Amino acid sequence: MPPKPPKLSSARAALCAAVLLAVAATPAHADGGGSAPWSAAPSAGGGTRPAKDGRPYFYAEGTPGTVLQDTLSVTNPGAKPRTVTLRGADADNTGSGAFSLTPAKGKPKDTGAWITFAKRQVEVPPRTRAEVPFTMTVPEDALPGDHPGAIVASGGGHTVGVRVHLRVGGPTLSALTVERVKIDGGRKRIAYDLVNRGNTVLTPELAVHAEGVFGTLVDRPARRLPVELLPGRRVSLTEPWPDAPALDAVDVKLTATASGGAHDTATASGRFVPWGAVTGGVLLLAVAGGATYLVRRRRRGPEVPEPEGERESGARELARAGTGEAL
């Protein structure tokens, strides 16, 4: 869980009283001047204080049934008015573990669905900042723990997402597992899954250790992964191993840790075999064996078939010898 900025205020004025509070903004580039046409961020306070100097995201904490309030700042530095549409979004993980949001057409079911704006579409005059209040209503049946989401603002082909870190009061559990570890010698990497089994957002660290027949091959200390693993999510990752051995029997151990005491270890075994060299050796032996056989046959010369009469006479003599009959 990231450091906690100031919490959402629960004592703000009524939403409709301040749908648009236009204040003088610091002069910025006009349209086409190279800067973004507009920006959105958590409200940083009164006056002309730029929003970028305030909170980087919203942080909220409350028990089920709580109604929380705060304000979003939408700044228009350009010379033209801007119409911005607001919506709430749930958070998810991409395949690589990065933080992502529900698409515009996806209907939020968690934090994004709990956000209500006094006005979903806001027109921001030129060179002003609009303060847009909103509420988050935590359902009575909301599960305790972290519920990450975002406020998404869109307009004029520009989209901005402002994170919302919501924690619902109650017991929390930080739990992490490492699963499906596999040594991929062909691609010189170790594949594995990380699974968040708890109800808090985790930023895991991973340590890698590998032992071969003749000793330690890898001993990487724990390092933070570029992953923000949400509760209940699974991500499939790989650990590069560019100097993997060409021929060895290896045991690998992965140890994952995260804040809150989350910890798990998983192992896997693998064999590194240079199959190209092995295949070439087998073919070479086959060719050498065939050549040796041909040389020996040529040295013996062609086989002369035994006359039919001699074969029959020899057979009768052997039969007599077997019965003790005189020859």
N, C-alpha and C positions, 0 to 999 in steps of 0.2 A: 504494500500500500504506500503511495507517495506521501511526502510530508503534508501535513494538514494546514491548508490556508485557513483564513477566518471562515467560520461556519455560516451557513445561510441564516439570514435574520428571520426570526419568526414574529417580528413586530413592525413590519413595514406598513406604509399607508396602503389604502385600498388600491387594487390594481388599476382600476379604470381611472384613477385620479392622475396617473402619470404615464399614460401610454406613450406619449411623446414629449420628452423634455428637451427641447432644442437649446443647446448651449454653444457658446463660441468654441471652436476647435482650433488647435494649432494649425496654421496654414500648411498645406501639403501640396504635392504635385497635382496639377489639374489633370483631367482625363487625357490619357495618351502620354503622360509625363514619365511613364516607366514604373509607377507604383501601382499597387492593387487598387481597383476602383473604389473599394470600401473594405472595412474590416469589422469583425465582431469579437467581443471579449467580455469577460465578467466585468461588471461595473466596478470602477476603481474609486468611487467616491464623488463628492460634489465638485463644483468649479470646473476648471478647464484641464484638470490633471489627466494626461493621456492614459487610456486604458491599459497600454502595454506596460506601464509601471506598476500595475496592480496585480491581481491574482492571475495565475496562468490558467486556472480552471476553477469550476465550482466544486466545493466540497460541502456535502450535506450529511447530517446524522440525525436520525430520529427513530422512534419506536413505531410499530404498526399503528395506523390511524392518524399519524401526525401530518399536518399540513405545513409545509415549509415554503418560504418566499424569498426571492432574490430578484436581481435586475441584470439584464443583458444590455451592454452598450454596443450600438451599431454606429460606426464613424464613417462619414462620407467626406473625404478630403477634396472631392472633385467640384467642378463648376456646374454640374447638372444634378438635379434631384435623383435619388435612387429609391426604387421600390424593392424591398427585401421581404421574402417569405420565410417564416420560421416553422420548424417542426421538431419534435422530439424523436430521438433514435436510440435503439438498444446498441450495446457494444458486443463484439464477438472477436474471435481470433482468426487471422488468416492461416493458410497452411503452414507458414513459416513462424507463426506465433505472434505476429505483429497485431497491434490493436486496430480494429476495423469497426465500421458502423453498418447498421442495416441499410440496404439500398432505399432510394426514395420511394420505390413502389412497394417495399416490404412494410408490413404493418407491425409496429412495435408491440411487444407483449410484456415488457418489463419496465425499466426506468423510463424509456421513451414514451410509453403509454401513460405514465403518471404525471407528465409535464403538461401544464395548461398555460397558454399565453392569453393576456388580456386582449391582444389583437394579433392574429397570425400573420397579417400582412402590414408592413410598416413603410411609410414613405419618409425618407430622410432628406431634408433640404440640403443644398450645397454647403459645404464647409461647416457642417454641424455634426453633433453627436446626439443620437436618439437613445434615451434610456427606456428600455422595454421590460416592465415587470412580468414575472411569471410565478407560478406556484408548482410545487411537487407534492402530490398527495400520496402518502404511503398507504397501500391497502391494509386492511385489517389482517389479511391472511398472508402478508408478505413474509418470506423466509428471512431469518436473520443472516447477517453477513453483508458482503459487498455486492452492490448492484451498479456496475459501471454503465454509463450511457453518454449521451451528448445532446446538445442543441445544435441543429443544423440550420444555417441561414443561407438562402440562395437568392440570386437576383442578377440580371444582366450577364448571364453566362459565368458567374463567379459564385463559388460555394465555399463556405467556411464552417468548420465543425469546432465547437467549443465543448471540451470534456466536462462531464458531470460525474463526480465520484460520490456515490450515495452509499452510506452504510446504515443498514437497518439494525436497530438495537436487538441484543440477544446474544446467546452463546456463539462464539466464533471458533473456527477450527482451521489451522493451516496444515494441510496434508498434501504430500506430493509423492508420486510413484514413477519409477523408471521401468519401462516395459519394452518388450520385443527388440532386445539388443541383438544386432547382427553385424558380423565382420564382413565387409564387402571388399575382399582383396583385389578384385578386378578394378574397382574404381578407387581403391586406396582410401577407404573411409569406413567409419563405424556408424551404422544407422540405429536409431532408437526412438522411442516415444516418451514424451513427458505427459503426465496426466495430473490435473489438479483435482484431488479428491476432497478438498475442503470447501469452505465458503468465503475465502478471502482471495484477493488478487495477489498473485505471486510473481516475483522477478527472480527466477532460479539462477543458481550458480552450478557449474559442472566441473568435476575433477575426473581425469582419465588416467588409468594405470594399466599397463600391459606387460606381461611377462612371457618371454620366449624360452626356448630350451636352454639357452646359455645366459639367461639373466634378464634384467629389466630393459624393455624396449621403449616404453613411454611412461613418463611420470609428470603429468601436467597438473599443476595446482588448480584449485577452484578458481574459475573466472566467471564473471557475470555474462549470461547469455542475452542476446538481443530479443528477449521474449517477455511479454507481459501476459502471463497465463491467467485467464479468467476462471472463476469457479466452474467446475464440471467440464472443462474443456480438455481436449487431447490434441497435441501437435506432434508431427513426425519430423525429426531433425536428423542431421548428419554431422559427424565430427571428422574433419579431414585428417588423413594420415598419409602425407606425401612420401615419407620415408619408410613406408611399410616394408618388411623384409620380403625377399624373393622366395626364400625357402625356410620355413620354420613352423613350429606348432605353438600357437599363441593363446593365452588366457587374458581376457580383457575385463576390467572392472570399471563401471561408471558410477560415480557418487554425485547425487543431486541434492542441493540444500536450498532453503529459502527462509525468509524471515518468519518468525513465529514458531520456530522449531521444526519446520518441515524438512524431512530427510529420508532418503531412500538410496539403496545400492542394488545394482543388478550386474550380472556377469554373463559372459559368452565365451565360447572357445571356437577356434578356427584353425585351418591349416593353409599355409601359403605354399603352393606348389607351382613351379614354372612349367605349366602344361605344354607350352610350345617346345621347350627343350626335351621334356619327357617323350612327347610324340615323335620328335625327330630322332631320339635315341632308339625308340622301338622300331621305327622304320629302318634305321641303319642296321640294327641287329638282324632284322628280317632279311634285308638284302645280303648281308654277310653270310647268314646261314644258307641262303639259296645258292650263293656262289660256291661255298664250300662243298655243298652236295653235288653240284655239277662237276667240280674238279675231281672229286673222288670217283664219280661214275666214269669219267673219261679215262682215269688211270686204270681202272679195272677192265676196261674194254667192254665190247658188247657181250651180253650173255648168250651162250650157245644152248639151244634147247636140247634136252636129252632125248635120244631115240625112244620111240614108244615101246619097243620090245625090251630094252634095257630097263625101263621104268617098271614094267610088269615083272621081270625076273627079280629085280631088287625087292619088290613088294612081297613076292612069294618067299624069298629067303628070310625077310624080316618076320613074316608070319610063322614060319617053321621055327625060327629061333625063339619066338614067344611061347611056343607049345612044347619046346624041348625035343622036337622031332629031329632026327639026324638029317644033315644036309646032304 
